[in-house]
Amino acid sequence: MTAVASGRLARAASLAELRAAGRLVVHLDRHTLCLFADDGEVHAVDNRCPHMGFPLHRGSVCDGILTCHWHHARFDLATGGTFDQFADELRRFPVSLDGDDVLVDLSPPDDPGAHQRKRLSDGLERNIPLVLAKATVELLEADPSGVDVFRAGLDFGVARRGGGWFRGLTTLTCLMNLLPPLDPGDRAAALYHGLADVAADSAMEPPRFPLDPLPGRAPDAARLALWFRRFIEVRDAEGAERCIVSAVRAGLSGAELADLLFAAVTDHRYINVGHPADFTNKALEALDAVGWEREATEATLASLARGYAEATRMEEANTWRNPVDLIALLAPAFAALPAALAAGRDHTGAWAGHDALLPLILGEDPGASVAGLLAALRDGCPPEALAELVAYAAALRIARFHTSNEFGDWDTALHTFTFANAIHQGLRRAPSPELLRGVFDAAMSVYLDRFLNIPAARLPEPRDTAAPDDPDALLSALTDLLDRQQQVNEAGGLVAAYLYGGGDPDRLIALLGRLLLREDRDFHTIQMIEAAARQFAGRRGTAAGVHILVAAARYLAAHA
């Protein structure tokens, strides 16, 4: 027996009856309890196994341990504590005796939120998906924004994965970004998938041991940036990491920190097929979500250093050297950037060269593409707008991707698009001539991807579609379509018909998110949907916006 509160005592059974039966199931105030008489003690527990709800009155008790007969989770009957972390603590109800009456205290738990946060931590540490799912659902009910759950995953991932920022944290941040357009019922699934990927990505990895900042007064921002880029140049991850934490401790702003990181990411060409740039963008967006407190900022940004130092560099890749030496082509263009930007500042009015430049970026002459980008800057094109145009060109490679290509080539086009999106978002956050080099890198990757559009899949046009009588029917048809494989062109056509017919793009994005979440978790598909939603936000109501969501639907259908 245990001490009970006086507020919600209820008679559960006769002591004599319980001792005769050994166990009894009773129903009290919407609770189903199982009473056990064991070794002279009386215990009251929730009759549902906390793992998956199996009735515990059908379990067995031996030496004070209650065992569920479904998955064999074991519980200390006296305390409710579990010996199997895939389950959960068994809820106990304090019991007292009043003569022959067994009284049970039905008072609610003191702090269910604290318990669920602990279970979330357990699920991350032990990589137990079901524990993560249950804790996420409960915590999201208390905090519909999802920020607290996201923060737990971020803190765990940057501390516990020795290799630093990687797939899991990117997945989590992508899905956090997708939370607002999703239907409320889909948000728990989104966060769960992100957390589960963080746990899987960190499993069997050594923890990260953070470095302290430099002692004493930190050097100025320019000196730290110089050192940081030099350390990345010679692949010294620890020296680079110490520069990052010193920069944070010195009080550099978010924009200054982003500038420092993106400069190193673009000192070499298209490093590691764009992943470090995308990871940097996602790390910064993660801090936007949780706040730029010093401790979180240091841990999050420091986790990027190893990926920079160990990344492959396209200067080393045959594809960027032969048959056209793209590295040699870009070097004089980068030298010309300061003059081009200065000339562009003298122009007034909006730049209107999109239609002329896009074919050059998509064309077969990389020299013409580079020259066109420089000319656009001289003519007053803002760097952010130039990055957005290149990102659109990268999306068109996916929208026009022919299904006769190798299946793995979807990822080739995807890498270019997510890299271009990262550069675009970076220029919105912290524009700089150094980061502008990434726009040229993205354009060269678009050029190298040209074979993926030979032949090119046809883009759906407005004339191909009549205004639907019922746009909702098209959304339902898209759901049915993705129940089948190899519906790439059909999915793109349905999306175009819906949007050209006046359908609500927000509802479409919410549906694409739902269709994404019902599939087996796929890193690249999650990246695709998130980047497409981000790029579409700046192109609502345009044909380019339609093409971007067509690309997203085609990629999703290819991987359904």
N, C-alpha and C positions, 0 to 999 in steps of 0.2 A: 504494500500500500504506500501511497505517496501523499504529501500534503496537498490539500485542495483549496481553491479559492471559494469564497462563499457566494459568489454572484450567480453562477449558472450550474448549480448542482441539480442532478436529475437522477431519479431512481432507475437503475438499469436492470436489476434482476434480484432474485432471492439467492443469498449465499449458499443455502443448502442445495438449491436447484443447480447452481453453477458447479459446486463441488461434485455433485452426482454425475453431471454431464461431462465435466472436464473443460468444456468450452461452450459458449453460447453466442449466437448472433442476435444483436438487439438493434432496434431502430429508434433513435432519439433525435428529435429536432433536426431532421434532414441529414443526420449522420448515421452511417451503418457501422456499428462497432462489433468487434469480436472480443469477448471476455474470456480470459484464460485463468484457470486455477492451477498453479504450478508450484510445487515445492512449498506449499503452505502460504503462498502469496497470490494476490488477485491482480491481474493486469488487464487494462482496457486499451485496445489499439484500433486504429482505422482498419476496417476489414479489407480494404483494397491495398494490394501490394503497391508500394510507391513506384515500383519499376514500370509495370504495365497494367496494374489494376486487377490481377488475379485474386480471387477470394481467399484470404488467408486462413479462414476456418477450415479450408481443405489442406492446409499445410501441416507440418509436424513440428513438435517441440521436443528437444532433447538437451538435457543439461543447461536449460535456460536459453537455448538458441532456437528461435523460430525460423523454419526454412520454408520458403515458398516453393511449391511443387512445379511451377512452370519453368522459370529460368534458374531456380535454385539459389535465389538471393537469400542471404542469412542475416538475421537481426537479433540483437540482444533484447530479449523480451523485457528486461527490467528498464532499459533506457531508450529503446528504439533505435539505437545506433546500428548502422549496417556494417557488415564486414566486406561487402562487395560494392565498390564505388559506382558500378554501372546502374545500381538502384538508387536509393535515396534513404535518408533517415525515415524510419517508420514513425508516423505520428502516434504519440501516446496521449492518453487522457488520464489525469490524476484520479485516483480512486480512494474512497474512504468507506468505512463500514459503520452502519448505524443499526446495531442489532443484527437482524438477518437481512437487512437491506444493503445492497451494493450501490453506492452513490458515485456518480461520475461527474467530473467537472468539465463542462463543454465550452469553457472560455476560449476565445480564439488565441492563436499564437501571438506572442508579444511583438515580434518584428519579422513578418514573413518576407519582407523585402531583403533584409540582411541575409536570411537563409538562402534566398534565390541568388543573391550576388555570390555567396559562397559556392553554391552549386555551379554557377557559371564559371567560376574560377576552377573548380574541380574538373569540369568538362574540358576546359582549355588545356589544363595541365596533363590530363590523362587521355585526351583525344577521344572523348566519348560523345558521339553525335547526339544520342537521345537525351542525355543530360543537358547538352547545350540547347537543344530544341525546347525542352520543357522550361528551362530557366528563361530563355528569350521570350517565350510567350507570356510568362508571368510578369517579367520586368517591363515589357513593352506596354502592358495594360496600365502599369503605374506611371510610365513615362512614354507617352506616344511619340515623342520626338525621336526616341531611340538613341539619344546622345550618350546616356550613361552606359548602355550596352556596348555601343561602338567604342567608347573610351576604354572599357575593360579589354576589348579585343585588341585595340591599338597598343595599350600599355603592355599587355602580355606579349604580343608579337615582336615589338622592338626590343624587349628585354630578354626573351627566351630563345630567339633564333640567332645562333652564333654567326650565321652567314649574312645577317643583316636583312634589310628590306627585300622582299621577294614576292612571289606569286600571291601568297595568302593575304598579306596586308593590302595588296593592290585590289584583289577581289573584294575584300571587306570595304574598302573605300569606294570602289565603283558602286557597290550595292547601297552603301549609305547615300551616295549622290543620287541614286535612282529612287530613294525612299519617297520624296515628295510627290512625284507623278504616279506612283503606284496606288492602287486601291488599298484602303486601310487593311483589308483582310489578307493582303499579300505581303505586308511589310515585315511581319515576323519571319516569314519564310526567307525573305531577302537577307535579313540580318543573320538568321541561322546559317545560311549558306556561306556568308562571309566569315562568320566565326568558325565554322567547321573547317573552312579552308586554312584559316590561320592555325588552328590546332593541328591539322594534318601536315601543314608546311613546317611546323616547328617540332613535330614528333621526332624523337631520336637525334635531334640537333643539340649540340652543346649550348649553354646559355651565352649571352653576350656579357662581357665584363667591361663596363663603361670606363672611359678614360676621363681623368680630371682635366679642367682647363689649365692653361699655362699659369704658373704661380705669379703673384704680384700683378702689377698693372699690365693689362693686355695691350699689344700693339694696336695701331690704328687699323681701320677697316681695309684700307688699300694694301697695307703690308700683309695682313692676314690672308687677303684674297690672293696676293702674289704667292705666298708660301703654299696655300692650299692647292693652287693650280700646279705649282712645281711638284708637290708631292704626288698628285695624281699622275702627272707626266711620267714620273719614275716608278709608278705603281706602288707607292708607299701608303697603304691604307691607314696605318696607325698615325703617321704624321698628319695625314689629311683629317682624320677624325678629331685629333686634338685641336686642329685649327677651327673645326666647326664648333666644338663646345666652347672654345675660347671666344669665338665670334658671338655666340649666343650670350655668354656671360658678360661680354663687353657691351651688350645692349644694342646690337645691330637690329634694325627694324626687320619686319617680315620681308619687305621688298628688297632690302639690302642682302639678307640671307639668301633669298631666291636668286638674286643676281650673282652672288658668289657661286652658288651651286650650278646654275645653268651655264655659266661661263666655262666651268670645268667640263660639263657634259658635252659642250660643243667645241672644245679645243681640238678634238679629233672627230673624224667623219662618222656619223651614224653609228655610234658605238653600240656594240651588242644588239644590232638590228633594232635600235630604238628603245629598248627596255629601260635603260637608266634614265632617259629623259621622261618617259612615261611614269616611272616609279617616283622620280623627283616631283613631278606635277601632282601625283596622288598623295605623296607625303605632305606637300603644302596644303592640299585640299583637306587632308585629314586634320591638320592643325586648325584650319578654318572652322571645322566642325566642332572641335573640342575646346578651342581657345589656345592662345599662344603663351600659356604659362611656361616659365623658364624650364622646369623639369621635363615637361612633355616635349618642348621644342628641342632641347638638347638630345634627349633619347631618340626622338623620331628622326631628326636630321642626321645625327651621327650614324644611324643605321644604314645610311646610303653610301658611306665612304667606300666600303669594300667593293660594292658593285661597280663603282666608278673605276677603281684601281685595277680590277681584274677584267674589265670589259675588253672584248675584241674591238679592234679599230679597223675601219674599212680601208685605211691606207695599206693594211696587210692583206686585203682580199683581192683575189684575181678579178672578181666581177666588177670592181670599181677601178681596175687598172687596165683591163683589156676587154674588148678591142679599143675602147676609148678610155684614155686616162682621165677619169673624172676628177681625181685629186689635183692633177696639174691644171685642169680647167677651172677649178674652184679657187685656187690660190690667188690669181690676179683679181678675181671677182671680190674676194674678201678684202684685198688691199684697196679696192675701189669703193668699198662701202662708206667710209667716212665722207668722201666727196659726194657720193650719190645722195646720202642723207642730207648733207648741207644744201645741195641744189634743190632737193625736194622741199625744204623748209621755205624756200623763196616763192613757192607756188601757192596761189590762193584758189579757193573753190575745191569742190569734191573731185577726186580722181574718178575717171569713167572709162578706164581701159580694161575692165574685166573681160569683156567679150573677145578682145583682140589677144589678150595674154593667155587665156585658158588653153586655146589650141596649141600654143607653143609649149606649155608645160606638159600637155598630153602627147606631144609630137615625138618624132624620131630623131630630132637633132638636139642633143643636150646643150650644145653651144648656144643655139637660138633661145633655149629656155633660160639659161643663165643671163644672156644679154637682155632678154625681155624682163626678167626680174629687176636687173639693175636699172633699166630704162624706166620701169614703173616707179622705182624709188626716186629717181631724178625728177619724174613728172609729178611728184607729190603724193604718191600712194603711201598711206600710213603703213608702217611695218605690220601692225596687227591685221590690217585688211589684206595685206599680201599673204600673211600666214593663213588667214581664213580661206583665201582663194586656193592655195596649195592643198589645204586640208580637203576642200571640196573636190579638187582633182583626184586626190587619193580615194575619196569616197566613190567617185565615178569609176575607178578601176574595179571596185567591188560590185557596183550596180551593173557594170558591163561584163563582169567575169563570166566567161563561157564555161559551161559544165563539162566540156570536153577536156579541160585542163586536169592535171593531177589534183586529187583531193587536197593534198598538203599545200598546194599553191594558194588556197584560200588564206592561209596564215601569212604567206608572203605579202599579199595585198593588205591584210589586216595590220601587220607590223608597220607598214608605211602610214596607214591611216591613223593609228593610235599615236605614232611618233609625231605626225603633223598636227594632230589635235593637241598634244602636250606642248609643242612649240607655240602654237597659237595661244593656248591658255597662259603659258609663261610670259609671252609678250604683253598680254593684257595685264598681267600682274606686275611685271618688272621689265619694261622694254629696255633693250641695250643692243649696241652693235654686235657684241659677242653672241648673244642669243639669236640675233637675226641670221647668223650663219646657219642655224638649224633649218630655216626656211629653205635655203639653197640645198641643204642635205636632203630635206624631204622631197624637193623637186627632182633631185637626181634619183631618188628611190622610186618616185613615180615614173620617171623615164625608164629605169631598169625593169619596172613591172609591165611595160608596154606589151610584152608577149602574152600576158594574161588576157588581153583584149584582142587577140588575133586567133580566130575571129572574135568579134565583140558581140555579146548579147545585146539585143535591141532594147533601148529604154522605152518603157510605156509612155505614150504621149496623151494629152487631153483628148485628141480626136479619136483615140482608140476606145474611149469609155464614154458611156452615157451617164447622166446624173442618176444615181441609184434612187429608186423609190423609197428604199428603206436602208439607210447606211448601216444600221445595226445588223442587218442581215449579212452584210459584207464582213463585219467583225466576227460574226458567228461562223461564217464560211472560212475565214482565215484560221480560226481555232480548229475546225474540222480538217482543214488542209494540212496543218502541221501535225495531225495524228498519223500522217503517212510520210514516207521517205521520198526524197528526190522530187520535191514540189517547189524547186527554186524559182523558176520563171513564173509559175502560177502564183506564188506568194507575192512576188514583186508586182505582178499585174493587179492583184487584189488591193494591195496598199495604194498603188497609183490611182485605181478607180475610186477608192474611198476618199482620198485627199482631193483629187480633181473634182469629185462630185460634191465637195463641200463638207465632208466629214470632219469631226472634231479631232484635231491631231493629238490633243491631250489624252483622249480616250484611246486612241491608237497606241500611243507610247505606253500607257498603262497596260494595254493588252499585250504588247510585245514583252513587257516586263513579266507579266504573268506566264506567258508561254515560255519565256526563258527559264523561269523558276521551276516549272514543272519538269524540265529536262534534267538529266544527270548534269551535275555541275561541270561546266567547261570554262576554263579561264579565258580563252580567247573570245568566246561568244559573249561572255559578260563584258569584256572590254569593248567589244563591238557595239553592243546595245547602249552602253553608257556613253561612249564617245559620240555615237550618232545622235543621241538625245541632246548632248551638249552642243554639237554643231548645228542641229536643227533649231535650237533656241534663237540663234542669230539670223535664221533664214525662214522664219515663219511666213506663210503666204506666198512663197516663191517656188518656181519650178525646181530650183536648186534644193530647197528644203524637201520637196517630194523625192528627188533623186537620193538624198541622204537616207531617208526612211525606207525607200525601196532597197537600197544597199543593205540596210540593217535587216530587213525582212528576208532578203535572199540569203544572207549569211546564216541567219537563224534557221531557215528552212533547210539549208545544206547540212546543218549539224543536228537536226531534229531526229 
